[in-house]
């Protein structure tokens, strides 16, 4: 037999093994791994919804490969489980024992306090396995309560339920609460007494399937070892008192909490999470540091986030800091991270940190002794660790845990971590499964693609990022295209991940390649709309370009920001570096600090340079830019320039110069093509002295200008679309010429504390969609013709001195969001008149004589915030039923006893906030599709009435003591 034939047989044998794992017809029940899959629907970039997450659940619904828990019911792929919890509690019980007594009373008590509870009503059980509906109910619940009675183990149906529950408890972090109902917990653990008799019968009946019985035994033992209630030992055996305790415990565990998004298809994540939790050794009370290391794209951050989600609730405070390497290279980057750490743990924003050293001291003072969880992601320098957690073993409280992710194993040795965890590559089964999810949208390859999928999987070498990129790259292509692309890929060495990822880059057309390289070098972590404006200014099809990059897994949109994996970002930057390895000044883009300084100090820049980024207090000469005549992207935050500005490129599209030391832009600076001018934290008194015209400027950001006393003459920027003047503390007024900005879409004067009035001409801004006046403390009125802003969609006027809105306000028919909180001194009639197209009584100026008002004029409104607006007697004063598009309503901190009329008719309302409404007694009318209710601090609340068809899945009632 020659070598070629032998290799062919080996490959065939491997393929046969994989076929047995992924195809039902090849299933080998004795050898197959246990597999539970929960596909998660891809999130649309344009359709984002708010949800309330609850404790101990990895945010993404896990697709898991697990052998750590034996479950007989999972011998084939189960039905897809819900990615969002449909119930808060699932009740498991033996019907003959407790259906009509204890369980029924417990179910009623849970429902009375608004806890959405699933109880199987079926009296007759058929078949060997539980139904898909019941399985989905278990997986879709946050807490399972198991009532263990004498006959529980007699029912194979109950035991199958328990296997599913234990699976969710171990793998998904679901909370399990056992109730020992007139049974001895030791009988269950040891399986003696009636439980021994039950299993004897099961072993006789299932003598050909002892693995099933073994799984039942193990599930019962594990359930009985969990902390719960023994009715004989609690409340002297009084069932009602025990039920009160259970309801109280469940309510405390259902507090809303924020969790991190882990992955769209987290294949294999949970087995690695369990290994990490073993290294963390959470039972020990010492301070432990565990490092996660491995190559880029192997899944270090994913594992750290999943661990964080599962264990964060057990600590006094927690913080997860991402991309530390990149952020620490930015101006004041470590100081910003220190502020984030303090805010995450202490929930306080007002920390003034002037230096890293001061931040270290402040962290020690404020966090010392607290039991906290801290995740430091992508660390590459020991100084970063010290700046954020200092001497953590002596600073942090007993039981604290620190997780560090890095590509550098030696750094973990330097940090003296307790344990190291090397992220292993995916095995063949995990790799094929992850690749298939991205290539086909299923857990296994579709017909005719198995051999090709195995080839692609082998090429990726178990690297999750490569599997995701390749899967998306080959998705929806024909067999012929697969064969062609895989032949090309095979010519590249498998060990060079750079080349694997570059294949996706090479598939882009020339314009998309430029967009990708611009983002990789300058705009990772930057707002999507901001980047779109810049790229549009360069003449690129930015929206379609970004969409293609997202589709090909080269880019993600997270919280409206552009996010790129380190490995993909580095791949793009390496492409640029290879343009001229020896001479940085001949590359198209410069971002690496040392390279940039070398080029600028030596004046070796060339016409090849299109973009340059530099952070730091550097003093440079403008002549250094003389040869960069094609420079279109320039960021020089904190840089001091001397010399003539005629040397700066006239092709500049984007100039970002934060902390600019100039008092005004010099006369010999002529960036005729400038589209985005971002000069936050500047020293400007006025932006320019002479009469100049910037015809192409669309985005102007002069926020945080402490010395700016007047806005520019807007005749000089006729095509401006976005104007941001936030926190300009000495700015008193806007120039009257603002009326000429016919294309202005967004205007923000947030926290301009000295602005007293707006020019009447602002009402001529016929394209304005967003107006932010929040924090303008001295602003006491709005232009009378504000209603002429026919395109206005969002008005934010929190914390101002406004006491009356103009009569034309009702003409704003396209408003989708209004926020007016923080107006304690404002009268009731002011707000009601804002939302009434007419007031039918001349006596309406007296709030006691107000008639019911209609709000049909605001049928497009999607969000309304009337927080702390002094609204009493809302029930008879206003009817909100006409707000047919309203999705979110905030009436917190008002003094009404009952809610305004018409709320029950708001069919699209999904979130209602009523926090700290101390006089609110009851709520009897809820919208049909309400999903989330916040009623914390409603100290007088006595009654909530929900219909049987209520869709509510998130309820928070902290401080509502009468309920």
Beta strands, then each sheet from edge to edge (+ up, - down):
strand 1: 35-36
strand 2: 53-54
strand 3: 64-65
strand 4: 87-92
strand 5: 117-119
strand 6: 141-148
strand 7: 175-180
strand 8: 229-230
strand 9: 256-257
strand 10: 288-293
strand 11: 317-321
strand 12: 372-376
strand 13: 401-406
strand 14: 419-422
strand 15: 556-558
strand 16: 561-563
strand 17: 589-590
strand 18: 611-615
strand 19: 619-621
strand 20: 633-637
strand 21: 640-642
strand 22: 654-656
strand 23: 676-678
strand 24: 699-701
strand 25: 722-724
strand 26: 746-748
strand 27: 770-772
strand 28: 794-796
strand 29: 817-819
strand 30: 863-865
strand 31: 888-890
strand 32: 911-913
strand 33: 922-923
strand 34: 932-934
strand 35: 943-944
strand 36: 954-956
sheet 1: 1+ 3-
sheet 2: 2+ 9-
sheet 3: 5+ 4+ 6+ 7+ 8+
sheet 4: 11+ 12+ 13+ 10+ 14+
sheet 5: 15+ 16-
sheet 6: 17+ 18+ 20+ 22+ 23+ 24+ 25+ 26+ 27+ 28+ 29+ 30+ 31+ 32+ 34+ 36+
sheet 7: 19+ 21+
sheet 8: 33+ 35+
end
